[in-house]
Amino acid sequence: MAKTVKVSDDVFDEKVLGADKPVLVDFWAEWCGPCHMIAPSVQEIADEQEDALIVAKMDIDDNPVTPGRYGIMSIPTLMLFKDGDAVARIVGAMPKDRILAQILPHLEPAAA
């Protein structure tokens, strides 16, 4: 099982923007019902895409700076960062296949 990485305002630039592969950041909060609804799908994506992707979680209540910097107005919000740039934003709870449809085009194809 792939491990999701908890990130904070203090380490966001290093762990997300400076990562050597794309990072899917799940902006969430403990009180957010829809965040808990998509959590299993986010974990499945972390497991299935482990070689191509890092999955990080950021609690917006404990870390207000980064969500403000990226204009996170509602949660759950998933953002995909690649080479230090935000390349995809997914707002609201949605099925795993719809999340994958938005992030897979930004991932490197697996070596054949």
N, C-alpha and C positions, 0 to 999 in steps of 0.2 A: 504494500500500500504506500503510495507516494505521500510524503508529508507536506502539508501546506505550511508556509512560512508566515509567522506573525510579523508584521512590519509596523513601525511607529514613525511619527514625524521625524524623529532623530536619525533614523537609518534609511528612510525612504529613498533618498538620492543614491546612496551606496547600493542598497539591495535591489532596488527596482530600476532606476534610471541607469545604473552602472552594470546591470546584469549582463552576462554573456549570452543569454538567450531571452526570448520574449517572456514577459511576466504578466499574468492575468491577476489583477488586484480586485479583490472582493471587498468593497466598502460596505460595512454592515454595522449593526448595533444589537446588543443583547435583547432589547425590547421590541425589535422589529420582527413581526410574524412572517412576512414574506421573505426576509433574509434567512430565516430558519427553513422555510419551504424549499429554497434553492440550494441550501447547503449540501444536501446529498448529491445533487447534480454537479456542483462545483468540485466536490471531492472525487466523483467519478471521472471528471475531466482531468483532474490532477493525476489520477491513477493511469488513465488511458494515454495521456499525452506527456507522460513523465520525461521522455527523452527530448521532447521538442519545446517544453514549456515549464515555467515555474509558476506555481499558484500561491499567491500571497493573500492574507486577510488583514484588513485594517479596521479596527473598532473606531468609528468616527467620534464616539463620546470621549474616548481617551486621547484621541489624536485629531484635534480640530484644524490644524494648520494645513495639512495636505489636502483634505477634502475641500477646504476653502480655496486653495490654490488652483484646483481643477474644476471648480464650480459645481461640486456635488450638491445638488439641491434635494434629492430624494434617494432613499435606499430601498432595496438593494440597488447598487450601481456596480457594474463590473467594467473595468477599463483594462485594455490590453496595451502594454507598453513594449515597444520594440526599438532597440538602439537609442533608448532615451526619449523616444517620442510616443505620445498617446496616439494609437492607430485605430482603436475601436472603443466604443462606449455603448454599453447595454444597460438600459435603465428599466427597473421593475422585474418582477418575478416572471420568468418564462421557462418553457421546457428546455431540457438539455439540448435537443436537436437544434433549436433556434439559437441558443448560445453558440454552439459549435459552428453553425452556418456563418456566424459573424466573425469568429476568431480563426477558423481553419485557413482561410485564404492568406492570412498573415504569417502562418507558420511554415517552416521549411519542410518540404516533402521528405518523407522517410527514405533513406537510402534503399535502393532495390537490391 
